[in-house]
C-alpha cells in the first residue's frame, strides 16, 4: 500500500508540473478546439507507455549506463521541442473558432503531436525510470509493473483532458485567439526554453 501511494503521489506531482505537454495541449485546445486538445491529451497518455515499456523491459538500465545513448535521446527530445517552438513562433496563419479551419491539424495529427511530445521528452523518461527504480520493489511481477504504468498513463490522460476542456471553452478561446500572435510567441519561447533546459540540465532522476 505504501508503494502504491508513493507511485500515485510521484505521478500526480509529475503530471501537474508545467512542461512541454501542458504548453502543447493548451495551444492545441485554444487554437484548434476541444477535439484536438482531447486527442493530444490521449496522445500524451499513450506516449507515457513508450517510457513504461522500455523501463519494465530493462532498457532503462542500458540507458542509465550509457551516457552516449542518453545524450542521443536528450538531443532528439530537445530538437523536437525546439522545432515545436519554432513552428509556434513562426506561425502566421490566422486561426478561427471553426473546427477544421485553415491550419487545423487532422485528428491523427493532433494525437501524433501529443504522442511525440511525451515520447521524446527526456524528463518524462527520467520520471518513469525514477518511479520504477526508486519506489517499485525489485522483482515485482509484470502485472504489477504494467498496472503502475497504466495508472501513469491514466493520470496523464485525465489531467490533460481537463486542461483541454478548460482552454477549449468558447469564451476563453475567443479571448485567446484575439491575442493569437502574442500567445503563439509566448508558447514558442516557452517550448524553445524547455528544449534548451533539456539540453543542458543534469542527468539526475528528477520528476518532470
C-alpha positions in Angstrom: 0.0 0.0 0.0 2.8 2.4 0.8 4.4 1.6 -2.6 1.1 2.4 -4.3 0.7 5.7 -2.5 4.2 6.7 -3.3 3.8 5.9 -7.0 0.5 7.8 -7.0 2.0 10.8 -5.3 5.0 11.0 -7.6 2.8 10.6 -10.7 0.4 13.3 -9.7 3.2 15.7 -8.9 4.9 15.0 -12.2 1.7 15.3 -14.2 0.7 18.7 -12.9 4.2 20.2 -13.2 4.2 22.6 -16.1 6.2 21.4 -19.1 6.0 20.8 -22.9 2.9 18.6 -22.6 1.0 21.4 -20.9 2.1 24.0 -23.4 1.2 21.8 -26.4 -2.2 20.8 -25.1 -3.0 24.4 -24.2 -2.2 25.6 -27.7 -4.0 22.8 -29.4 -7.1 23.5 -27.3 -7.4 27.2 -27.8 -6.1 27.3 -31.3 -8.0 24.3 -32.8 -10.7 23.4 -30.4 -11.7 20.8 -27.9 -11.4 17.7 -30.2 -7.8 18.5 -31.0 -7.0 19.2 -27.3 -8.5 15.9 -26.2 -6.8 13.9 -28.9 -3.5 15.5 -27.9 -4.1 14.5 -24.3 -4.8 10.9 -25.4 -1.6 11.0 -27.4 0.3 12.1 -24.3 -1.2 9.2 -22.3 -0.1 6.7 -25.0 3.4 8.3 -25.1 3.9 7.5 -21.5 3.6 3.8 -22.4 6.7 4.1 -24.5 8.7 5.0 -21.4 6.9 2.4 -19.3 7.6 -0.3 -21.9 11.3 0.1 -22.1 11.7 0.7 -18.4 9.8 -2.5 -17.5 11.8 -4.5 -20.1 15.1 -3.3 -18.7 16.2 -1.0 -21.5 16.3 1.8 -18.9 19.2 0.1 -17.3 21.2 0.3 -20.5 20.3 3.9 -20.9 21.4 4.8 -17.4 24.8 3.2 -18.0 25.3 4.6 -21.5 25.9 8.4 -21.4 26.1 8.4 -25.2 22.7 6.8 -25.7 21.2 9.0 -23.0 22.7 12.1 -24.7 21.3 11.0 -28.1 17.8 10.7 -26.5 18.2 14.2 -24.9 19.2 15.7 -28.3 16.3 14.1 -30.1 13.8 15.2 -27.4 15.3 18.7 -27.2 15.3 19.0 -31.0 11.6 18.2 -31.2 10.8 20.8 -28.5 12.8 23.4 -30.4 11.0 22.5 -33.6 7.6 22.9 -31.9 8.7 26.2 -30.5 9.9 27.4 -33.9 6.6 26.4 -35.5 4.7 28.3 -32.9 6.9 31.4 -33.2 6.8 31.4 -37.0 3.0 30.8 -37.3 1.3 33.5 -39.4 -1.9 31.6 -40.2 -4.9 33.3 -38.7 -7.0 30.9 -36.6 -10.7 30.9 -36.1 -13.3 29.2 -33.8 -14.3 27.0 -36.7 -13.2 23.3 -36.2 -11.2 22.1 -39.2 -10.3 25.6 -40.3 -7.1 26.7 -42.0 -4.1 25.4 -40.2 -6.1 23.0 -38.1 -4.4 19.5 -37.8 -6.3 16.3 -38.5 -7.4 14.2 -35.6 -4.4 11.9 -36.1 -2.1 14.9 -36.4 -3.3 16.2 -33.0 -2.8 12.7 -31.5 0.6 12.4 -33.1 1.8 15.7 -31.7 0.8 14.7 -28.2 2.3 11.3 -28.5 5.7 12.6 -29.8 5.9 15.4 -27.3 5.7 13.0 -24.5 7.5 10.0 -26.0 10.5 12.3 -26.9 10.5 14.1 -23.6 13.7 13.0 -21.6 12.2 14.4 -18.4 9.3 12.0 -18.7 11.8 9.2 -19.2 13.5 10.3 -16.0 10.3 10.5 -14.1 9.2 6.9 -15.2 12.6 5.4 -14.6 12.9 7.1 -11.2 9.4 5.8 -10.2 10.3 2.2 -11.1 13.9 2.2 -9.8 13.4 4.2 -6.5 9.8 3.2 -5.5 8.6 0.0 -7.1 10.1 -3.1 -5.4 12.7 -5.0 -7.3 11.3 -8.3 -8.7 7.7 -7.2 -8.7 5.5 -9.0 -11.3 4.9 -7.7 -14.8 1.3 -7.4 -14.0 2.1 -5.0 -11.2 4.6 -3.1 -13.2 2.3 -2.6 -16.1 -0.6 -1.7 -13.7 1.5 1.1 -12.4 2.3 2.1 -16.0 -1.4 2.1 -16.8 -2.1 4.4 -13.8 0.6 6.8 -15.0 -1.0 7.0 -18.4 -4.5 7.3 -16.9 -3.3 10.2 -14.7 -1.8 12.0 -17.7 -5.0 11.4 -19.7 -7.3 12.8 -17.0 -5.2 15.8 -16.2 -4.5 16.9 -19.8 -8.1 16.2 -20.8 -9.1 18.7 -18.1 -6.6 21.2 -19.4 -8.1 20.7 -22.9 -11.6 21.1 -21.7 -10.7 24.3 -19.8 -8.8 26.0 -22.7 -11.3 25.0 -25.3 -14.2 26.8 -23.8 -15.6 29.2 -26.4 -15.4 32.4 -24.5 -11.8 31.7 -23.4 -10.8 30.6 -27.0 -12.3 33.8 -28.4 -10.3 35.9 -26.0 -7.1 33.9 -26.6 -7.5 33.9 -30.4 -7.8 37.7 -30.3 -4.3 37.6 -28.9 -3.1 34.8 -31.1 0.2 36.3 -32.2 1.3 37.1 -28.6 0.2 33.7 -27.3 1.9 31.9 -30.1 5.1 33.7 -29.3 4.9 33.1 -25.6 4.3 29.4 -26.1 7.0 29.2 -28.7 9.5 30.9 -26.4 8.4 28.5 -23.6 8.9 25.4 -25.8 12.3 26.6 -27.0 13.3 27.4 -23.4 12.3 23.9 -22.3 14.3 22.5 -25.2 17.4 24.4 -24.1 16.8 23.3 -20.5 16.6 19.7 -21.6 19.9 20.1 -23.5 21.8 21.5 -20.5 20.0 20.1 -17.4 21.7 17.5 -15.3 21.0 13.8 -15.7 19.7 13.2 -12.2 16.5 11.3 -11.9 14.1 14.1 -11.2 10.4 14.3 -11.9 9.5 16.5 -14.8 
